[in-house]
Amino acid sequence: MPDKHLSTQFDSELTSVSSQVMEMGGLVESQIIRAIFALSHFNIEAADEVAGKEARVNAMELEIDRDLSSIIARRQPTARDLRLLIAISKTTANLERVGDEAAKIARMVRSIIESGSPRSLPSLELRYAADLASGLLNKALDAFARLDVNAALSILKEDDIIDQEFDGFVRKLITYMMEDPRMISPSLDLLFLAKAIERIGDHSKNIAEFIIYVVKGEDVRHSSIDQVEQVIK
């Protein structure tokens, strides 16, 4: 009976810290949504909302890390439980970085608005990529909640689409700058925005890799899609 009690208590602690991660993920998702809105409408108020949530995201990362340290010290978990706790820690770190990227987008949007930079640049493609990145993070969080390795594999494949969008956008910006030197400064602003969006996709991919690590016990970072598919099979 004591062992059963301890096991149940441990499960409860795992559920609690997992819920914290989902809450943090929801907060970061809201940052991205408002950052995209700020970009789409050149809205300073929305940009400021994103920046205002940054402190809470950082605080949540610290709270979750403290809880994880306590669980590991008291429970000394092994095998899959330990992998799950490690994955939660790494996922939390990636979510904090996604929040940083959202805040970076918001600050850049504010800078563009205040500088009066031309709005004739190809920002529509940028918003499309931002929507893709936001959707990818949502899928990553959902897959993490369910520890769904097939969904994780799908996320790894979708990240390639965001990378392709980024490469195409960079080529277009280079064309704008070559055709009109006056476009260099605003184009560089959009380039930094595009890189931040691409990084959101990268962090979502990282979360997907941690899901596979938890379930399969294999570290698939730096692995090809074909290699990951073999691990999942």
C-alpha positions in Angstrom: 0.0 0.0 0.0 2.7 2.6 0.8 4.3 1.9 -2.7 0.9 2.4 -4.3 0.4 5.6 -2.4 3.8 7.0 -3.4 3.2 6.0 -7.1 -0.2 7.8 -7.1 1.4 10.8 -5.5 4.2 10.9 -8.0 1.6 10.6 -10.9 -0.2 13.6 -9.3 3.0 15.6 -9.3 3.7 14.8 -12.9 0.2 15.8 -13.9 0.5 19.1 -12.0 3.8 20.1 -13.6 2.5 19.0 -17.0 -0.5 21.3 -16.5 1.9 24.1 -15.7 3.7 23.6 -19.0 0.4 23.7 -20.9 -0.6 26.9 -19.1 2.8 28.4 -20.0 2.3 27.2 -23.6 -1.1 28.9 -23.7 0.4 32.2 -22.5 3.2 32.0 -25.1 0.6 31.2 -27.8 -1.3 34.3 -26.9 1.9 36.3 -27.2 2.4 35.0 -30.8 -1.2 35.7 -31.7 -1.0 39.3 -30.5 2.4 39.7 -32.1 1.0 38.6 -35.5 -2.0 40.9 -35.0 0.5 43.8 -34.3 2.4 42.9 -37.4 -0.7 42.6 -39.6 -2.3 45.8 -38.4 0.8 47.8 -37.4 -0.9 48.1 -34.0 1.3 49.4 -31.1 -1.2 48.5 -28.4 -1.0 44.8 -29.4 2.8 45.0 -29.5 2.8 46.4 -26.0 0.6 43.6 -24.8 3.1 41.0 -26.0 5.9 42.7 -24.1 3.8 43.0 -21.0 3.5 39.2 -20.8 7.2 38.5 -21.1 7.8 38.8 -17.3 5.1 36.2 -16.5 6.5 33.7 -19.1 10.0 34.1 -17.5 8.5 33.6 -14.0 6.7 30.4 -15.1 9.9 28.9 -16.5 11.5 29.4 -13.1 8.5 28.0 -11.2 8.4 24.9 -13.4 12.2 24.3 -13.1 12.0 24.6 -9.3 9.1 22.0 -9.2 11.1 19.7 -11.5 14.2 19.9 -9.3 12.1 19.1 -6.2 10.4 16.1 -7.9 13.7 14.6 -9.1 15.4 15.1 -5.7 12.5 13.5 -3.8 11.4 10.8 -6.2 14.6 9.8 -8.0 12.7 8.7 -11.1 14.1 6.3 -13.6 13.5 5.3 -17.3 10.5 6.9 -18.9 9.6 9.1 -15.9 13.0 10.6 -15.9 12.9 11.2 -19.7 9.5 12.9 -19.2 10.9 15.3 -16.6 13.9 16.1 -18.7 11.6 16.7 -21.7 9.4 18.9 -19.7 12.4 21.0 -18.6 13.6 21.3 -22.2 10.1 22.1 -23.5 9.7 24.9 -20.9 13.1 26.4 -22.0 11.9 26.3 -25.6 8.6 27.9 -24.7 10.4 30.7 -22.9 12.5 31.3 -26.1 9.4 31.3 -28.2 8.1 34.1 -25.9 11.3 35.9 -26.4 10.9 35.7 -30.2 7.3 37.0 -29.9 8.5 39.9 -27.8 11.2 40.5 -30.4 8.6 40.7 -33.1 6.5 43.1 -31.1 9.5 45.4 -30.4 10.4 45.4 -34.1 6.8 46.2 -35.1 6.8 49.1 -32.7 10.1 50.3 -34.2 8.8 50.1 -37.7 5.6 52.0 -36.8 7.6 54.7 -35.0 10.1 55.1 -37.8 7.4 55.5 -40.4 9.0 52.9 -42.6 7.3 52.1 -45.9 4.5 49.4 -45.7 4.8 48.5 -49.4 7.2 45.7 -48.6 6.0 42.0 -48.9 4.7 41.7 -45.4 1.8 39.5 -46.5 4.1 36.5 -47.0 5.6 37.2 -43.5 2.2 37.1 -41.9 1.5 33.8 -43.7 4.7 32.3 -42.3 3.8 33.7 -38.8 0.5 31.9 -39.0 2.3 28.7 -40.0 4.7 29.0 -37.0 1.8 29.7 -34.6 -0.1 26.7 -35.8 3.0 24.5 -35.5 3.5 25.5 -31.8 -0.2 24.7 -31.1 0.2 21.3 -32.7 3.4 20.7 -30.7 1.7 21.5 -27.4 -1.2 19.3 -28.3 1.1 16.4 -29.3 3.1 16.9 -26.1 0.0 16.7 -23.9 -0.9 13.4 -25.6 2.7 12.2 -26.1 1.8 11.5 -29.7 4.9 10.4 -31.7 3.0 10.4 -35.1 1.9 14.0 -34.5 5.5 14.8 -33.6 6.8 13.4 -36.8 4.2 15.5 -38.7 5.5 18.6 -36.9 9.1 17.8 -38.0 8.0 17.7 -41.6 5.9 20.9 -41.4 8.9 22.8 -40.0 10.6 22.3 -43.4 7.7 24.3 -45.0 8.4 27.3 -42.7 12.1 27.1 -43.5 11.2 27.2 -47.2 9.0 30.2 -46.7 11.8 31.9 -44.9 14.3 31.2 -47.7 11.8 32.5 -50.3 11.1 35.6 -48.3 14.8 36.4 -47.9 15.3 36.1 -51.7 12.4 38.5 -52.2 13.8 41.0 -49.8 17.2 40.9 -51.5 15.5 41.7 -54.8 13.7 44.7 -53.2 17.0 46.0 -51.8 18.9 45.6 -55.0 16.1 47.5 -57.0 15.8 50.4 -54.5 18.5 51.2 -51.9 15.9 53.1 -50.0 14.3 49.8 -49.1 17.4 48.5 -47.4 16.6 49.6 -43.9 12.9 48.6 -43.8 13.8 45.3 -45.6 16.4 44.5 -42.9 13.6 45.1 -40.3 11.4 42.6 -42.0 14.4 40.2 -42.3 14.8 40.2 -38.5 11.1 39.6 -38.2 11.3 36.7 -40.6 14.1 35.1 -38.6 12.2 35.4 -35.4 9.3 33.6 -37.0 11.5 30.9 -38.3 12.9 30.4 -34.8 9.4 29.8 -33.5 9.1 27.0 -35.9 12.5 25.6 -34.8 11.4 25.6 -31.1 8.2 23.8 -32.0 10.3 21.2 -33.8 12.5 20.8 -30.7 9.4 20.1 -28.6 8.3 17.4 -31.1 11.7 15.8 -30.8 11.4 15.6 -27.0 8.1 13.8 -27.4 9.8 11.1 -29.4 12.6 11.0 -26.8 10.1 10.4 -24.0 8.1 7.7 -25.8 10.8 5.9 -27.7 13.9 6.6 -25.6 15.8 7.8 -28.6 17.4 11.2 -29.0 16.4 12.1 -32.6 18.0 15.6 -32.6 20.1 16.1 -35.8 18.5 13.1 -37.3 16.9 13.0 -40.8 13.2 12.5 -41.3 13.9 9.0 -42.6 15.9 8.2 -39.5 13.1 9.5 -37.3 10.5 7.4 -39.1 12.6 4.3 -38.4 12.7 5.1 -34.7 8.9 5.6 -34.6 8.3 2.3 -36.4 
